[in-house]
Amino acid sequence: MDQILNIKVTPNASQNQIVGWFEGVLAVRIKGVPEKGKVNEELIAFLAKELKIAKSQIEILKGHTSRYKKLVLKGLAKEAFAHIS
């Protein structure tokens, strides 16, 4: 079961952290620099670690160069990321 996740990324943070949900969008701060896909790579690695899934289960559908991204979480039930605050 695949799940769609809308995310707002804030790059250049001092540490990777999940800020919380705002109107159905998950706000995340990422250490990476917004150039050459570094933030996207860091975001996928961070979310995979937080959700305890493989990086290959996370794919960016939209927003590769935007702060607002739409991700698909492959083979994951919605309850798996509902606990994230």
Protein Blocks (a to p, Z undefined) as FASTA:
>chain_A
ZZdddddddehiabdcdfbdcehiacdddfbdceehlmmmmmmmmmmmmnopafklpccf
bhklbmbdcdddehiafklmmmpZZ
